[in-house]
Amino acid sequence: MRRKLSAFISFSKIVALKHLAIILDGNRRWAKARGLPTFEGHRRGYDKVKTIGLAALERGVKFFTVFAFSTENWKRSTEEVAYLMDLIHLALTSEMDFYMKHDIRLRVIGRRAELSDRLVKAIDEAEAKTAGNIAGQVNLCINYGGRAEIVEAVKLLAADGVSADEVTEELIASKLWTRGIPDPDLIIRTSGEQRLSGFLTWSGVYSELLFIDKHWPDFDPSDLDAAIAEFDRRGRRFGK
């Protein structure tokens, strides 16, 4: 059952939420409902990442992670994939002034083998340019899949000659694409779907989950405030 969210929020308690992750769902449905091209839905969704990411950091969130493109999204039409890759490239190049102005570090999480050389170059340059920024960190999950992340980590351990008896959770975590990033406190999925679809499969095991009916382009700072308030009401016991 979804809970009705209150727009009220106590800003004195926001600091408890350090890592917010969002599955950006509903761009295409948003566009279809308005008789607009699919591409326009993706463009509006792209703009909303900046708006909500900045709002989250202003509210005390230190890590903001978004599911931008999954390992399964390659199944979409050639035209749609190309448009999404162009949007991602734009975020990593033309938007650098935005990240530098707000002192935001940018990190890309996912498998790079299938990405174009042009995009990989943009990723490397964006990560290097923003590496010294300290106000907060935005993580873009591109060509990301939770199972693929774990498989790649296991391959790295095998390549290092690690024996079965030596394998620990900490050792696996050190080889993940998300290494060095704290586990997400809250994972939100927009557009009414109630599943994670392979998002942060390892690190999200104890994350609070929140499913919202609004399509991602309609998600606004008041929805963010309501989500943080809902998180603040929950008791997290981590198995205790």
N, C-alpha and C positions, 0 to 999 in steps of 0.2 A: 504494500500500500504506500502510495506517495503521501507525504505529509505536506499540508498546506504551509507554505513558508511565510513567516512574518517579515515585514520590511524593517522592523526594529532591530537595531544592533548596538551592542555596548562596545565602543571602540577600545575601552580599557582592557578588553579580553582578547582582542584580535591576535596578540602576539603568540597565542597558542598554536595558531595555524601558520606554519612555516613553509610548507610545500603544498601548493594547489596544482592539481592536474586536471585537464579537461579534454574530453572526447568531443571534438567539434562536429556535431551531427546536425543534419537538417538543412544544409545549404541548398541542396537541389530541391527539396520539398518546399522550402521558403520561396524559391524562384518560381516553381510550378504554380503555387497557390496564388501568385501575383501575375501570372501570365508572362513571366520574364524568362529569358534564356538561362540555362543552367549556369553558364559562365558568370552571369551577373550575381547569382547566389554565392558562388565561390569568391567573387570580388568583394561582396559585402562581408562575407565571413572573414576574409583576410583583413579587412579594415577593423573588424571587431576584435581580432586578436591583439592589435596594438592598444585599442581602447581599454579592454578588460585587463590585459597584462599590466598596463601602467596603473590602472586603478587598484589592482591586487597588490602591487609593490608599494603603492602609496598607503595601503592599509596594513602594512607590516609583513606581508608575505615576502619571503626571500627567494623562493624558487617557484617559477610558473612554467608548467610543462603542458604542451599541447600535442595532440595526436593529429599531425598535419597530413600524413600520407602513409598508409599501411602497406605491408608486403602484399596484401590482397588487392590493393587499389590498382595494380597494373592490369587487372581484368577489365577495367573500364575502357571506354572507347579511346582510340588513339588521339582524337582531338581533345577530349577532356583531360587525359593524362598530360598532354603537351601544355595545355593551358595551366594546369596545376603546377607543373614544373617551372613554367615561366613566372608564376606568382611567387613560388618559393625562391627563385633566383632573384626576383625583385626585392624580396624581404632581406636577402643576404647581401645586396649590393646598394641599390638606391636608398634603402632605409637606414644605412649606417649612421647618418647624422642623427636620426631619432634615438638610436641606441647609445650613441656617444653623448648626446645632450642629456639624457636621463641616467647616464652612468650605469648602463645595463650590460651585463656580460651575456653573450650569445653562445649557446652550445647546441650542436646537432647530434641527435642520437639515432642510430640505425645503421643498416648495412649499406656501404657505399659502392659495392661492386656493380650494381645495376644502374647507378646514376651516371649521367654524362660527365665527361671530363670538365666541361664548362661549369657544371654545378658543383662538382667536387672542389674545383679551384675556388669558387665563390665561398664554399663552406670553410675551407682552410683559411682564406683571407679574413673572413668575418670573425672567426674564432680567434685568430691571432690579433686582429685589431681591437677587439673588445675584451681581451684577456685580463687587462688591468682594471676593468670597471668593477665597482664594489657595491653599488646600491642594491643590486639584485641580479638574478640570473633567469633568463628565458631559455627553456629547452624546447627545441623543435624536433619532434619525432618524425623522421622522414625515412621512408622505406623501412619502417619499424614493425616488428611482430614479436610478441612476448616469447613464443616458443623458439623462434629463430634466434633471439638474443641468448637464450639458455643453451641452445645447440652450439652456437658460436663460442660461448664460454667454455663448454666442455671440450670442444676441439682444441682450444688454446691450451687447456690443461693437459690434454693428451699429447700435444706437440711439445710441451715442456717436460714430458716424461713423468708426470705426477701419477703415482700409483693409487689404486682404489682406496687403500687404507689411509692415504694422506688427504683425501678429499674432505673438505669441510664447507659449511655454508659460507664462511668468511672467504675461503679461497675461491669459490665459485663467484661470489659477489665482486671479487677483485678483478675478474675477467669480463664482467658484464659491460654492455655499452653504457649503462647508467652508473658505472663505478664513480665514487666520489660525490654522488648526489644523494642526499638523505631520502629515505622512503617517503612517498607522498602521504600527507595527513588526510587529505580529502580528494576523492576523484568524482568529478561531475560529468554526467553525460546528458547532453541536451537532446531535444526532439522526441522524447517519449520512449525511446528504446531502453530496455532494462537488461543490458549485458555489457561486458567489458571488451569483447571482440579482440582479445589478445593484447590489451593495453597494460603495460607494466605488470606482467604476469608474476614476475619474481618479487619486485619491490612493493607491489600493491597489496600484498597478502593481508595486511592489517589496516589498510586504508578505510576510512569511512566512505560510504558510497551514497551518492545523491543523484536521482534521476529526475530531470526536469522536462516538462512537456514543450516548452518554448523551443523553436528552432534557433540554432546558433546565431544567425544574423539579428534576431530579436533580443538576444540576451544583453542586458544592460547593467550598469553599476548597481542599480537597486536590487537586481537579481543576485549579484555578487554579494551585496550586503546581507541579503536574506539567507544565502547559502552559508556565509560565515557565521551568522547568528545560529543557524541550525546546527552547524558543527560545534559551536560553543556549548549548546545544550546537551550534547551527547557525552556519555561517559565511556572513556576508552580504557579497557582493562588489560588488553594484550594477553588474554588467557589466564589472568590472575583470578 
